[in-house]
Amino acid sequence: MVQTLVCALFSAAAVGAESKSLQIFFVDVEGGQATLVVTPSGQSLLIDTGWPGFGGRDAGRIVSAAKAAGADRIDYVLITHFHRDHV
């Protein structure tokens, strides 16, 4: 199911987006997991969200990665499993 979602997102994004490239950011969430994918058309997918708490540390890092990618929002969020360091 995860592969289907990711493939569908990338396939749809590839249409009409010839000059840009796929961007993948592995966000440093210190022991957790957070990966931001931004397609050539500008759609974004966040895979896992890092640790909760810590004064919003991980959320801030994800926002910084999104800004670096030129994304002004996260279009899709995919949680791979419900361990604390992924949600």
C-alpha positions as CSV (number, residue, x, y, z in Angstrom):
1,M,0.0,0.0,0.0
2,V,2.8,2.4,0.9
3,Q,4.6,1.7,-2.4
4,T,1.3,2.3,-4.3
5,L,0.8,5.7,-2.7
6,V,4.4,6.8,-3.3
7,C,4.3,5.5,-7.0
8,A,1.0,7.3,-7.6
9,L,2.3,10.5,-6.2
10,F,5.5,10.4,-8.2
11,S,3.7,9.4,-11.4
12,A,1.2,12.3,-11.1
13,A,3.9,14.7,-10.3
14,A,6.1,13.8,-13.3
15,V,3.5,15.1,-15.8
16,G,4.4,18.6,-16.9
17,A,7.4,19.0,-14.6
18,E,10.3,18.6,-16.9
19,S,12.8,21.1,-15.5
20,K,12.7,20.3,-11.8
21,S,13.9,17.2,-10.0
22,L,12.6,15.0,-7.2
23,Q,13.9,16.2,-3.8
24,I,14.3,13.9,-0.8
25,F,15.2,15.3,2.6
26,F,16.2,13.0,5.5
27,V,15.4,15.2,8.4
28,D,17.6,14.9,11.5
29,V,15.2,14.0,14.3
30,E,17.9,12.5,16.6
31,G,17.0,8.8,16.7
32,G,13.6,9.0,15.1
33,Q,12.6,9.1,11.5
34,A,11.3,11.8,9.2
35,T,11.7,11.9,5.5
36,L,10.3,14.7,3.3
37,V,9.8,14.1,-0.4
38,V,9.0,17.0,-2.8
39,T,8.0,16.1,-6.3
40,P,8.9,18.2,-9.4
41,S,5.4,19.6,-9.5
42,G,5.7,20.8,-5.8
43,Q,3.6,18.2,-4.1
44,S,5.1,17.1,-0.7
45,L,5.0,13.8,1.2
46,L,6.2,13.5,4.8
47,I,7.0,10.0,5.8
48,D,7.0,9.7,9.6
49,T,7.2,12.8,11.8
50,G,9.9,12.2,14.4
51,W,9.6,12.5,18.1
52,P,6.8,14.4,19.8
53,G,7.6,16.9,22.4
54,F,11.1,18.4,22.9
55,G,9.5,21.9,22.6
56,G,8.6,21.3,18.9
57,R,12.2,20.5,18.0
58,D,11.4,17.9,15.3
59,A,8.5,19.9,13.9
60,G,10.7,22.9,13.5
61,R,13.3,20.8,11.7
62,I,10.7,19.5,9.3
63,V,9.4,23.0,8.7
64,S,13.0,24.1,7.9
65,A,13.4,21.2,5.4
66,A,10.1,22.1,3.8
67,K,11.1,25.8,3.4
68,A,14.5,24.7,1.9
69,A,12.6,22.6,-0.6
70,G,10.3,25.5,-1.5
71,A,7.2,23.8,-0.1
72,D,4.8,26.0,1.8
73,R,2.7,23.1,3.1
74,I,2.8,19.3,3.5
75,D,0.3,17.7,1.1
76,Y,0.5,14.1,2.4
77,V,1.7,12.5,5.6
78,L,2.4,8.8,5.8
79,I,3.0,7.1,9.2
80,T,4.8,3.8,8.7
81,H,4.0,2.5,12.1
82,F,3.0,3.8,15.5
83,H,6.3,3.8,17.4
84,R,6.8,7.0,19.4
85,D,9.9,8.0,17.3
86,H,7.9,7.9,14.1
87,V,4.7,9.8,15.1
